[in-house]
Amino acid sequence: MVKPSRRFRTLLTGIAFATLISGCSTTPEKSGERDTEALITFAENAALDGHYEAAGNAYKQLALLAPANLRADYQLKAATLLLEGNYIAQAKRTLQTIPTATLTPMQQLTLNLLGARIALAEAEPARALELLQQPPSPQTTREQRAEYHLLRAQAYRRAGNLIEAVREYIQREPYLAAPFEVPPETVAAEIEDNQLLIWQTLMMLSETMLEQLRIDPPPDTFSGWLELALLAKNTQRSDATSSARIALSLAIWRERYPDLNVSENILAAIDSWQAGDLQRPEKIALLLPMDGNFSKVARVIRDGFFAAHYNEKSDEKAPSIRIYDTAQEGRTITELYQLAVDDGAEFIVGPLEKTDVDALLKGDNITLPTLTLNYSSDTTMAIDNLYQYGLSPEDEARQLAERAWLDGYNQALAIVPEGAWGARILQAFNERWEGLNGTVVEHQSYASSKNDFSVPLRDLLNIDESQRRKKKLQRLLGSQLKFEPRRRQDADFIFMTAFPRQARLLKPQLKFHYAGDLPVYATSHLYAGYQDKEANRDLDQITFCDIPWVLNNSAEAGNLKSRIEKLWPEQSRQYTRFYAMGIDAYRLVPQLRHMARFRYERLNGETGSLSLNEQNRIFRQLPWAHFKRGIARPL
């Protein structure tokens, strides 16, 4: 939550004082001018301090005071600031008060751009595209045209039309050229970012689609991008002997599209692929605890790792994999790591336990490329050759905060399990939510072993305060009152972390406590990973994130998944996400060096769209789903 600064409090006092003395003025015109100047100063400084609602309301007040020719500008400014603060409903109401008949072309485009932003926040990409049907007029600014194409691209992506999104990103680029007062490096960074959006979108398309859509001959810009993406996809799956051919193909592409100035980072990434950055090591050491508390999860990860190994279709020689048991007595994790090095391992995967990861990092003897299967306690440490990967619930909490913010919410309630695990998830959510200027108005924890969560839910929803008001009124009036308790009204959604049993109890109990109308956003833990229509009926309308392995039904993933389910029917239901983790761990091994060089590159894996941050931690971008009639349906 943004706390009022001293400057903001001073301005607020000044506005009140100006309003108080304005009645003493003998000239109404001068009084109005002073009020306008004070409101403008207040609004500008409130916006600088991040108080967007106050700033927006000040501009709405200015619109009431302004002459007719300035009124629309103030209203549009009010809506813009309210959107900055994510006050979607208020911004929408403000736009609805603007008469459109007298708007200039620039004002009309601004109105449509703001309306499209609101439509995207309300998950209505079709409405956004409808508002942006009319191309900008010649009188509009370069910045407005750039935003117009960006919003259309975002709407097409939300609607699943990736190819039209690419067209819009391409059309946006000419309008990113900045005026002379803007530093050239700023312009270059904006163009680079836009090209990365083009590239990431293209790489989500299949080779067949890229081939079919490449209709116009060179030097057509759109066809040039499609051809380069097709070349990159061919490169990714080529073996080492084809590097010369790929280099020649890239040179031919440059000749065919000489005016297409693609980012050197993108071209360097393709060069690195053909130069052998993706070669798989010949010997892999897999460090896992085969006994103890983590042994069941370890065995599932192992089986997923080997399933990916045997499922791989490649002309290259398959690597040999040797397992080292980190649970055996008499050896520390650093000693076991060194043993794997001495045995000739070229790449190490593991360990799994967080304490072992921490010990390995403290040992300062990471001599081989290493992919741990958990994250260290130190979130800031980055070591060359060491990459960290796991199914982090904190990543999910942060993405839920971002999703709720994009959906237009400001005020959160949070409920998580008691204990350190729940506290970690809550902290991750709080930090990201408050970083977005959202407010957590209340949070509570519950005992997972119980069935009745009335006490934490009543505290979360402030039901007892409603009861206290009733009793106070009865004492004052001296009579009994007809009364229905009310929940608090200052929250617009609930963040929840719960496993399936608890989630199926929490959702109906929220409804019982008058919160059935509040949207619920949950981490993947509420979903067992398989369809159970009757058991999950109480989870209807909950929005949650989960891994593609669980939510998607692609043919490639489906074939491997069905084979795993036949081999290990019981474990595949209980530990399905860890099979996916083992598969992605295997697939990450040849990719990590490349991902470290080009941080924007992603691996579309079974546990998410995987990227590498500056601390060499794998970040998982997850797809979304919600329950409808007891079925988890991808969004």
C-alpha positions as CSV (number, residue, x, y, z in Angstrom):
1,M,0.0,0.0,0.0
2,V,1.3,3.5,-0.9
3,K,1.7,5.6,2.3
4,P,0.9,9.3,2.0
5,S,4.1,11.3,1.7
6,R,4.7,14.6,3.6
7,R,4.4,16.5,0.3
8,F,1.0,14.7,-0.4
9,R,-0.3,15.6,3.1
10,T,0.9,19.2,2.7
11,L,-0.9,19.5,-0.6
12,L,-4.0,18.0,0.8
13,T,-4.0,20.5,3.6
14,G,-3.4,23.3,1.1
15,I,-6.3,22.2,-1.0
16,A,-8.6,22.2,2.0
17,F,-7.3,25.7,3.1
18,A,-7.8,27.1,-0.5
19,T,-11.3,25.8,-0.5
20,L,-12.0,27.3,2.9
21,I,-10.8,30.8,2.0
22,S,-12.2,30.9,-1.5
23,G,-15.5,32.1,-0.1
24,C,-13.8,35.2,1.2
25,S,-12.7,36.3,-2.3
26,T,-14.6,39.2,-3.8
27,T,-14.0,38.1,-7.4
28,P,-15.5,34.7,-8.3
29,E,-13.3,34.5,-11.5
30,K,-10.1,34.8,-9.4
31,S,-11.4,32.3,-6.9
32,G,-12.1,29.8,-9.7
33,E,-8.6,30.3,-11.1
34,R,-7.0,29.7,-7.7
35,D,-9.1,26.6,-7.2
36,T,-8.0,25.3,-10.7
37,E,-4.4,26.0,-10.1
38,A,-4.4,24.4,-6.7
39,L,-6.2,21.3,-8.0
40,I,-3.7,21.0,-10.9
41,T,-0.8,21.2,-8.5
42,F,-2.4,18.7,-6.2
43,A,-3.2,16.3,-9.0
44,E,0.3,16.4,-10.6
45,N,2.1,15.9,-7.3
46,A,-0.3,13.1,-6.2
47,A,0.4,11.3,-9.4
48,L,4.2,11.7,-8.8
49,D,3.7,10.2,-5.4
50,G,1.7,7.2,-6.8
51,H,-1.6,8.3,-5.4
52,Y,-3.4,7.7,-8.7
53,E,-7.0,7.6,-7.3
54,A,-6.6,11.0,-5.6
55,A,-5.0,12.4,-8.7
56,G,-7.7,11.0,-11.0
57,N,-10.4,12.4,-8.7
58,A,-8.8,15.8,-8.8
59,Y,-8.9,15.8,-12.6
60,K,-12.5,14.8,-12.5
61,Q,-13.1,17.8,-10.2
62,L,-11.2,20.0,-12.6
63,A,-13.5,18.8,-15.5
64,L,-16.5,20.1,-13.5
65,L,-14.8,23.5,-13.1
66,A,-13.4,23.8,-16.6
67,P,-14.9,25.4,-19.7
68,A,-16.4,23.1,-22.2
69,N,-13.4,23.1,-24.5
70,L,-11.1,21.7,-21.8
71,R,-13.5,19.4,-20.1
72,A,-12.7,16.3,-22.2
73,D,-8.9,16.7,-21.7
74,Y,-9.3,16.6,-17.9
75,Q,-11.7,13.6,-18.0
76,L,-9.3,11.7,-20.3
77,K,-6.4,12.6,-17.9
78,A,-8.5,11.4,-15.0
79,A,-9.2,8.1,-16.6
80,T,-5.5,7.6,-17.6
81,L,-4.4,8.1,-14.0
82,L,-7.1,5.8,-12.6
83,L,-5.9,3.1,-15.0
84,E,-2.3,3.7,-13.9
85,G,-3.5,2.9,-10.3
86,N,-5.6,-0.1,-11.6
87,Y,-8.9,1.5,-10.6
88,I,-10.6,-0.1,-13.6
89,A,-14.2,0.4,-12.7
90,Q,-13.7,4.1,-11.8
91,A,-11.8,4.7,-15.1
92,K,-14.5,3.0,-17.0
93,R,-17.2,5.2,-15.4
94,T,-15.2,8.3,-16.1
95,L,-14.9,7.4,-19.9
96,Q,-18.7,6.8,-20.0
97,T,-19.3,10.4,-19.0
98,I,-17.4,11.9,-21.9
99,P,-19.6,13.0,-24.8
100,T,-17.9,11.8,-28.1
101,A,-19.6,14.1,-30.6
102,T,-17.2,17.0,-30.2
103,L,-13.9,15.1,-29.6
104,T,-10.9,15.9,-31.8
105,P,-9.3,12.9,-33.6
106,M,-6.5,12.8,-31.0
107,Q,-9.0,12.8,-28.1
108,Q,-11.1,10.1,-29.8
109,L,-8.1,7.9,-30.3
110,T,-7.1,8.5,-26.6
111,L,-10.6,7.5,-25.6
112,N,-10.4,4.3,-27.7
113,L,-7.0,3.4,-26.4
114,L,-8.1,3.8,-22.8
115,G,-11.3,1.8,-23.5
116,A,-9.1,-1.0,-25.1
117,R,-6.9,-1.1,-22.0
118,I,-10.0,-1.5,-19.9
119,A,-11.3,-4.2,-22.2
120,L,-8.0,-6.1,-21.9
121,A,-8.1,-5.8,-18.1
122,E,-11.6,-7.2,-18.2
123,A,-10.4,-10.1,-20.3
124,E,-12.4,-9.0,-23.4
125,P,-9.9,-8.9,-26.3
126,A,-12.7,-8.9,-28.9
127,R,-14.1,-5.7,-27.4
128,A,-10.6,-4.2,-27.4
129,L,-10.2,-5.0,-31.1
130,E,-13.6,-3.5,-31.8
131,L,-12.6,-0.2,-30.2
132,L,-9.4,-0.2,-32.2
133,Q,-10.9,-1.0,-35.6
134,Q,-10.4,2.5,-37.0
135,P,-6.8,3.3,-37.8
136,P,-5.3,6.4,-36.3
137,S,-5.8,9.6,-38.3
138,P,-2.7,11.6,-39.6
139,Q,-3.2,14.2,-36.9
140,T,-2.4,11.7,-34.1
141,T,1.0,11.5,-32.5
142,R,3.7,8.9,-33.0
143,E,3.3,7.7,-29.4
144,Q,-0.4,7.2,-29.9
145,R,0.2,5.1,-33.0
146,A,2.8,3.0,-31.3
147,E,0.3,2.3,-28.4
148,Y,-2.5,1.6,-30.9
149,H,-0.5,-1.3,-32.5
150,L,0.8,-2.5,-29.1
151,L,-2.8,-2.8,-27.7
152,R,-4.0,-4.6,-30.9
153,A,-1.0,-7.0,-30.6
154,Q,-1.9,-7.7,-27.0
155,A,-5.5,-8.2,-27.8
156,Y,-4.7,-10.7,-30.6
157,R,-2.4,-12.6,-28.3
158,R,-5.1,-12.8,-25.6
159,A,-7.5,-14.1,-28.3
160,G,-5.0,-16.7,-29.4
161,N,-4.3,-15.2,-32.8
162,L,-0.5,-15.1,-32.6
163,I,0.1,-14.4,-36.3
164,E,-1.9,-11.2,-36.2
165,A,-0.1,-10.2,-33.0
166,V,3.1,-10.5,-34.9
167,R,1.8,-8.2,-37.7
168,E,0.9,-5.6,-35.2
169,Y,4.3,-5.7,-33.5
170,I,5.9,-5.3,-36.9
171,Q,3.7,-2.3,-37.7
172,R,4.5,-0.7,-34.3
173,E,8.2,-0.6,-34.9
174,P,8.4,2.5,-37.2
175,Y,6.6,4.6,-34.6
176,L,9.2,3.8,-31.9
177,A,11.7,6.2,-33.5
178,A,12.0,8.9,-30.9
179,P,12.4,12.7,-31.3
180,F,15.9,14.3,-31.0
181,E,15.6,15.0,-27.3
182,V,15.3,11.3,-26.5
183,P,18.7,9.5,-26.1
184,P,19.4,7.1,-29.0
185,E,20.0,4.2,-26.6
186,T,16.4,4.6,-25.3
187,V,15.1,4.3,-28.8
188,A,17.3,1.2,-29.5
189,A,16.1,-0.4,-26.3
190,E,12.4,0.1,-27.2
191,I,13.0,-1.4,-30.7
192,E,14.9,-4.3,-29.2
193,D,12.1,-5.0,-26.8
194,N,9.5,-4.9,-29.6
195,Q,11.6,-7.3,-31.7
196,L,11.9,-9.7,-28.8
197,L,8.1,-9.7,-28.6
198,I,7.9,-10.5,-32.3
199,W,10.5,-13.3,-31.8
200,Q,8.9,-14.9,-28.7
201,T,5.5,-14.9,-30.4
202,L,6.9,-16.4,-33.6
203,M,8.7,-19.1,-31.7
204,M,5.3,-20.2,-30.3
205,L,4.1,-21.2,-33.8
206,S,4.7,-24.5,-35.4
207,E,7.0,-25.0,-38.4
208,T,4.1,-26.0,-40.5
209,M,2.2,-22.7,-39.8
210,L,5.3,-20.6,-40.4
211,E,5.8,-22.3,-43.8
212,Q,2.2,-21.9,-44.8
213,L,2.0,-18.2,-43.8
214,R,5.1,-17.2,-45.7
215,I,3.3,-16.1,-48.9
216,D,4.7,-12.8,-50.0
217,P,8.2,-12.9,-51.6
218,P,11.3,-11.0,-50.4
219,P,11.9,-8.3,-49.3
220,D,8.5,-8.4,-47.5
221,T,9.2,-7.7,-43.8
222,F,6.5,-10.1,-42.5
223,S,7.8,-13.0,-44.7
224,G,11.3,-12.2,-43.6
225,W,10.5,-12.6,-39.9
226,L,8.6,-15.9,-40.7
227,E,11.5,-17.2,-42.7
228,L,14.0,-16.4,-40.0
229,A,11.8,-18.1,-37.3
230,L,11.6,-21.2,-39.6
231,L,15.4,-21.2,-39.9
232,A,15.8,-20.9,-36.2
233,K,13.4,-23.8,-35.5
234,N,15.3,-26.0,-38.1
235,T,18.5,-25.0,-36.4
236,Q,17.3,-26.0,-32.9
237,R,16.7,-29.6,-34.0
238,S,19.7,-30.0,-36.3
239,D,22.7,-32.1,-35.3
240,A,26.3,-30.8,-35.1
241,T,27.3,-31.9,-38.6
242,S,24.8,-29.5,-40.2
243,S,26.4,-26.3,-38.8
244,A,27.9,-25.2,-42.1
245,R,24.6,-25.7,-43.9
246,I,22.8,-23.6,-41.3
247,A,25.4,-20.8,-41.5
248,L,24.9,-20.7,-45.3
249,S,21.1,-20.6,-44.8
250,L,21.5,-17.6,-42.5
251,A,23.8,-15.8,-45.0
252,I,21.2,-16.4,-47.8
253,W,18.5,-15.0,-45.5
254,R,20.5,-11.8,-45.0
255,E,20.8,-11.4,-48.8
256,R,17.1,-12.0,-49.3
257,Y,16.1,-9.4,-46.7
258,P,18.9,-6.8,-46.6
259,D,16.6,-4.0,-45.2
260,L,15.2,-6.1,-42.3
261,N,17.3,-4.9,-39.4
262,V,16.8,-7.7,-36.9
263,S,18.3,-7.4,-33.4
264,E,21.9,-8.7,-33.3
265,N,21.0,-10.6,-30.1
266,I,18.4,-12.7,-32.1
267,L,20.9,-13.4,-34.9
268,A,23.6,-14.2,-32.4
269,A,21.3,-16.7,-30.7
270,I,20.8,-18.5,-34.0
271,D,24.6,-18.4,-34.6
272,S,25.2,-19.9,-31.2
273,W,22.8,-22.8,-32.0
274,Q,24.6,-23.7,-35.1
275,A,27.9,-23.3,-33.4
276,G,27.1,-26.2,-31.1
277,D,25.8,-24.4,-28.0
278,L,23.1,-27.1,-27.7
279,Q,25.3,-30.2,-27.7
280,R,24.3,-32.7,-25.0
281,P,27.0,-34.0,-22.6
282,E,28.1,-37.6,-23.0
283,K,28.0,-38.4,-19.3
284,I,25.4,-37.1,-16.8
285,A,25.5,-37.6,-13.1
286,L,22.1,-37.6,-11.4
287,L,22.3,-36.8,-7.6
288,L,19.1,-37.9,-5.8
289,P,18.2,-39.3,-2.3
290,M,17.1,-42.9,-2.9
291,D,16.1,-43.3,0.8
292,G,14.4,-41.2,3.4
293,N,11.7,-38.5,3.4
294,F,12.4,-37.3,-0.2
295,S,12.9,-40.7,-1.8
296,K,9.4,-41.0,-3.3
297,V,9.7,-37.7,-5.0
298,A,13.3,-38.5,-6.0
299,R,12.3,-41.7,-7.7
300,V,9.5,-40.0,-9.6
301,I,11.9,-37.3,-10.9
302,R,14.4,-40.1,-11.8
303,D,11.7,-41.9,-13.8
304,G,10.6,-38.7,-15.6
305,F,14.3,-37.9,-16.4
306,F,14.8,-41.4,-17.9
307,A,11.4,-41.2,-19.7
308,A,12.6,-38.1,-21.5
309,H,15.9,-39.7,-22.2
310,Y,14.4,-42.8,-23.9
311,N,11.8,-40.7,-25.7
312,E,14.3,-38.4,-27.3
313,K,14.5,-38.6,-31.1
314,S,18.0,-37.5,-32.1
315,D,20.8,-38.7,-34.3
316,E,23.4,-37.8,-31.7
317,K,24.8,-40.4,-29.4
318,A,22.6,-40.8,-26.3
319,P,24.3,-39.7,-23.1
320,S,25.1,-42.2,-20.3
321,I,23.4,-41.4,-16.9
322,R,24.7,-42.5,-13.6
323,I,22.7,-42.1,-10.3
324,Y,24.5,-41.1,-7.1
325,D,22.5,-41.7,-3.9
326,T,22.7,-38.5,-1.7
327,A,21.0,-40.3,1.2
328,Q,23.8,-42.8,1.7
329,E,25.6,-42.4,5.0
330,G,29.3,-41.5,5.3
331,R,29.5,-39.0,2.4
332,T,28.6,-35.3,2.4
333,I,27.0,-33.7,-0.7
334,T,30.3,-32.0,-1.6
335,E,32.2,-35.3,-1.4
336,L,29.5,-37.0,-3.6
337,Y,29.7,-34.2,-6.1
338,Q,33.5,-34.6,-6.3
339,L,33.1,-38.3,-6.8
340,A,30.8,-37.7,-9.8
341,V,33.5,-35.3,-11.2
342,D,36.2,-37.9,-10.6
343,D,34.1,-40.5,-12.4
344,G,34.1,-38.4,-15.5
345,A,30.7,-36.7,-15.4
346,E,30.4,-33.8,-17.8
347,F,27.1,-32.4,-16.3
348,I,25.5,-32.9,-12.9
349,V,21.8,-32.8,-12.1
350,G,20.9,-32.4,-8.5
351,P,20.8,-32.4,-5.5
352,L,17.1,-32.3,-4.6
353,E,17.0,-31.3,-0.9
354,K,17.4,-27.6,-0.2
355,T,19.9,-28.3,2.6
356,D,22.1,-30.1,0.1
357,V,21.8,-27.2,-2.4
358,D,22.8,-24.7,0.3
359,A,25.8,-26.9,1.4
360,L,26.9,-27.3,-2.2
361,L,26.9,-23.6,-2.7
362,K,28.8,-23.0,0.5
363,G,31.4,-25.5,-0.6
364,D,32.5,-23.3,-3.5
365,N,33.6,-26.2,-5.6
366,I,31.2,-26.1,-8.6
367,T,33.6,-27.2,-11.3
368,L,31.0,-28.6,-13.8
369,P,27.8,-27.3,-15.3
370,T,25.2,-28.2,-12.6
371,L,21.4,-28.1,-12.5
372,T,20.1,-28.3,-8.9
373,L,16.6,-29.6,-8.4
374,N,15.7,-27.1,-5.7
375,Y,16.5,-23.5,-4.9
376,S,19.0,-22.2,-2.4
377,S,18.0,-20.2,0.6
378,D,20.1,-17.3,-0.8
379,T,18.0,-15.7,-3.5
380,T,20.7,-13.2,-4.6
381,M,23.6,-15.6,-5.1
382,A,24.7,-16.3,-8.7
383,I,27.5,-18.8,-9.5
384,D,28.8,-19.5,-13.0
385,N,28.0,-23.0,-14.1
386,L,25.3,-23.4,-11.4
387,Y,21.6,-23.3,-12.4
388,Q,18.7,-23.8,-10.0
389,Y,15.4,-25.3,-10.9
390,G,12.3,-26.5,-9.0
391,L,8.6,-26.3,-8.7
392,S,8.6,-23.1,-6.6
393,P,5.3,-22.2,-5.0
394,E,6.6,-18.6,-4.6
395,D,6.8,-18.3,-8.4
396,E,3.1,-19.2,-8.5
397,A,2.2,-16.7,-5.8
398,R,3.9,-13.9,-7.7
399,Q,2.2,-14.8,-11.0
400,L,-1.2,-14.9,-9.2
401,A,-0.5,-11.3,-8.0
402,E,0.2,-10.2,-11.5
403,R,-2.8,-12.0,-12.9
404,A,-5.2,-10.4,-10.3
405,W,-3.7,-7.0,-11.0
406,L,-4.1,-7.4,-14.8
407,D,-7.7,-8.5,-14.1
408,G,-8.3,-5.1,-12.5
409,Y,-8.2,-5.8,-8.8
410,N,-6.7,-3.6,-6.1
411,Q,-7.7,-4.9,-2.6
412,A,-6.7,-8.5,-1.6
413,L,-7.6,-10.9,1.1
414,A,-5.2,-13.8,1.6
415,I,-5.6,-17.1,3.3
416,V,-2.8,-19.7,3.5
417,P,-2.0,-22.8,5.6
418,E,-0.3,-22.3,9.0
419,G,3.4,-22.9,9.2
420,A,6.6,-21.8,7.4
421,W,5.6,-23.1,4.0
422,G,2.4,-21.0,4.0
423,A,4.2,-18.0,5.4
424,R,6.7,-18.2,2.5
425,I,4.0,-18.2,-0.1
426,L,2.2,-15.4,1.6
427,Q,5.3,-13.3,1.7
428,A,6.0,-13.8,-2.0
429,F,2.4,-12.8,-2.8
430,N,2.5,-9.7,-0.5
431,E,5.8,-8.5,-1.9
432,R,4.7,-8.7,-5.6
433,W,1.2,-7.4,-4.9
434,E,2.5,-4.4,-3.0
435,G,5.1,-3.9,-5.7
436,L,2.2,-3.4,-8.1
437,N,0.6,-0.9,-5.7
438,G,-2.0,-3.3,-4.5
439,T,-3.2,-3.6,-0.9
440,V,-3.5,-6.7,1.2
441,V,-6.3,-5.6,3.5
442,E,-6.2,-8.7,5.7
443,H,-4.6,-12.2,5.8
444,Q,-5.2,-15.2,7.9
445,S,-3.8,-18.8,8.2
446,Y,-5.7,-22.0,8.9
447,A,-4.9,-25.4,10.4
448,S,-4.8,-27.9,7.5
449,S,-5.8,-30.8,9.7
450,K,-9.2,-29.2,10.5
451,N,-12.5,-29.3,8.6
452,D,-14.1,-26.2,10.1
453,F,-12.3,-23.0,9.0
454,S,-15.0,-20.6,10.5
455,V,-12.6,-18.8,12.9
456,P,-9.9,-17.7,10.4
457,L,-12.6,-17.0,7.8
458,R,-14.6,-14.8,10.1
459,D,-11.5,-12.9,11.0
460,L,-10.5,-12.6,7.4
461,L,-13.9,-11.3,6.4
462,N,-14.5,-9.2,9.5
463,I,-17.8,-10.9,10.2
464,D,-17.4,-10.4,14.0
465,E,-17.2,-6.6,13.5
466,S,-20.6,-6.8,11.9
467,Q,-21.9,-8.8,14.9
468,R,-20.4,-6.2,17.3
469,R,-22.2,-3.4,15.5
470,K,-25.5,-5.2,15.8
471,K,-25.0,-5.7,19.6
472,K,-24.1,-2.1,20.0
473,L,-27.2,-0.9,18.2
474,Q,-29.4,-3.3,20.2
475,R,-28.0,-1.8,23.4
476,L,-28.6,1.7,22.2
477,L,-32.1,1.0,21.0
478,G,-33.0,-1.3,23.8
479,S,-34.7,-3.9,21.5
480,Q,-33.9,-6.9,19.3
481,L,-33.0,-6.2,15.7
482,K,-33.5,-8.4,12.6
483,F,-30.0,-8.8,11.4
484,E,-28.0,-10.5,8.7
485,P,-24.2,-10.3,9.2
486,R,-22.2,-8.7,6.4
487,R,-18.6,-9.3,5.3
488,R,-16.1,-6.5,4.9
489,Q,-16.6,-4.4,1.7
490,D,-13.0,-3.2,1.2
491,A,-11.7,-6.3,-0.7
492,D,-12.3,-7.3,-4.3
493,F,-10.7,-10.8,-4.5
494,I,-9.2,-13.6,-2.3
495,F,-5.7,-15.2,-2.7
496,M,-5.8,-18.8,-1.5
497,T,-3.3,-21.5,-1.1
498,A,-4.8,-24.9,-0.2
499,F,-4.4,-28.6,-1.1
500,P,-7.5,-30.3,-2.7
501,R,-9.2,-31.5,0.5
502,Q,-8.9,-28.0,2.2
503,A,-9.8,-26.1,-1.0
504,R,-13.0,-28.2,-1.3
505,L,-13.9,-27.1,2.2
506,L,-12.8,-23.5,2.1
507,K,-14.7,-22.5,-1.0
508,P,-18.2,-23.4,0.3
509,Q,-17.4,-22.0,3.7
510,L,-16.4,-18.7,2.1
511,K,-19.9,-18.7,0.5
512,F,-21.5,-19.5,3.9
513,H,-19.7,-16.5,5.3
514,Y,-21.2,-14.1,2.7
515,A,-18.1,-14.1,0.4
516,G,-19.4,-16.3,-2.4
517,D,-19.3,-13.3,-4.8
518,L,-15.6,-12.6,-4.3
519,P,-13.3,-14.0,-7.0
520,V,-10.8,-16.5,-5.7
521,Y,-7.3,-17.0,-7.2
522,A,-5.3,-20.1,-6.1
523,T,-2.0,-21.8,-6.5
524,S,-1.8,-25.1,-8.3
525,H,-1.9,-27.1,-5.1
526,L,-5.7,-27.1,-5.0
527,Y,-5.8,-29.3,-8.1
528,A,-5.0,-33.0,-7.8
529,G,-3.8,-33.1,-11.4
530,Y,-6.6,-35.3,-12.8
531,Q,-10.3,-34.7,-13.5
532,D,-12.7,-35.5,-10.7
533,K,-16.0,-33.8,-11.7
534,E,-18.0,-34.5,-8.5
535,A,-15.2,-33.9,-6.0
536,N,-14.2,-30.6,-7.7
537,R,-17.7,-29.1,-8.1
538,D,-17.2,-26.9,-5.0
539,L,-14.2,-25.3,-6.7
540,D,-16.2,-23.8,-9.5
541,Q,-15.1,-20.3,-10.7
542,I,-11.7,-20.5,-8.9
543,T,-8.9,-19.2,-11.1
544,F,-5.6,-21.0,-10.7
545,C,-2.3,-21.6,-12.5
546,D,-0.7,-24.9,-13.2
547,I,1.8,-26.6,-15.4
548,P,1.2,-27.5,-19.1
549,W,1.7,-31.2,-18.3
550,V,-1.5,-31.1,-16.2
551,L,-3.6,-28.6,-18.2
552,N,-2.7,-29.1,-21.8
553,N,-3.5,-32.1,-24.1
554,S,-0.8,-31.7,-26.8
555,A,-0.2,-34.9,-28.8
556,E,3.6,-35.0,-28.0
557,A,3.1,-34.5,-24.2
558,G,0.0,-36.8,-24.3
559,N,1.9,-39.8,-25.7
560,L,4.6,-39.6,-23.2
561,K,2.2,-38.9,-20.4
562,S,0.0,-41.9,-21.3
563,R,3.0,-44.2,-21.3
564,I,4.1,-43.0,-17.8
565,E,0.5,-43.5,-16.6
566,K,0.5,-47.1,-17.8
567,L,3.9,-47.8,-16.3
568,W,3.3,-46.1,-12.9
569,P,-0.5,-45.7,-12.5
570,E,-0.6,-44.9,-8.8
571,Q,2.5,-42.7,-8.7
572,S,1.4,-40.8,-11.8
573,R,-1.8,-39.6,-10.1
574,Q,-0.1,-38.6,-6.8
575,Y,3.2,-37.2,-8.2
576,T,2.3,-36.2,-11.7
577,R,4.0,-32.8,-11.6
578,F,7.3,-34.3,-10.5
579,Y,7.3,-36.6,-13.6
580,A,7.1,-33.4,-15.6
581,M,9.9,-31.9,-13.6
582,G,12.2,-34.8,-14.3
583,I,11.3,-34.5,-18.0
584,D,12.1,-30.8,-18.1
585,A,15.3,-31.3,-16.1
586,Y,16.6,-33.7,-18.8
587,R,15.6,-31.3,-21.6
588,L,17.2,-28.3,-19.9
589,V,20.6,-29.9,-19.8
590,P,21.7,-29.0,-23.4
591,Q,19.8,-25.7,-23.3
592,L,21.3,-24.0,-20.2
593,R,24.5,-22.6,-21.7
594,H,22.5,-21.0,-24.5
595,M,19.8,-19.6,-22.1
596,A,22.5,-18.1,-20.0
597,R,23.9,-16.2,-23.0
598,F,20.5,-15.1,-24.3
599,R,18.3,-14.4,-21.2
600,Y,15.2,-13.8,-23.3
601,E,15.2,-17.3,-24.7
602,R,12.6,-19.7,-23.4
603,L,12.1,-23.4,-23.3
604,N,8.5,-24.4,-23.6
605,G,8.5,-27.2,-21.2
606,E,6.1,-29.5,-19.4
607,T,6.4,-27.4,-16.2
608,G,5.9,-24.1,-17.9
609,S,7.6,-21.7,-20.2
610,L,11.1,-21.7,-18.8
611,S,13.6,-18.9,-18.7
612,L,16.8,-18.1,-16.8
613,N,17.1,-15.0,-14.6
614,E,20.2,-13.1,-13.6
615,Q,20.8,-15.3,-10.6
616,N,20.7,-18.4,-12.9
617,R,17.4,-19.5,-11.4
618,I,14.8,-21.1,-13.8
619,F,11.6,-19.1,-13.8
620,R,8.4,-20.9,-14.8
621,Q,5.7,-18.9,-16.6
622,L,2.5,-20.9,-16.1
623,P,-0.8,-21.2,-18.0
624,W,-4.2,-20.4,-16.4
625,A,-7.4,-22.4,-15.8
626,H,-10.6,-22.2,-13.9
627,F,-13.1,-24.7,-12.7
628,K,-16.5,-24.9,-14.4
629,R,-19.0,-27.6,-13.4
630,G,-16.2,-29.4,-11.6
631,I,-13.8,-29.5,-14.6
632,A,-10.5,-27.7,-14.8
633,R,-10.7,-25.7,-18.1
634,P,-7.7,-23.9,-19.5
635,L,-8.2,-20.1,-20.1
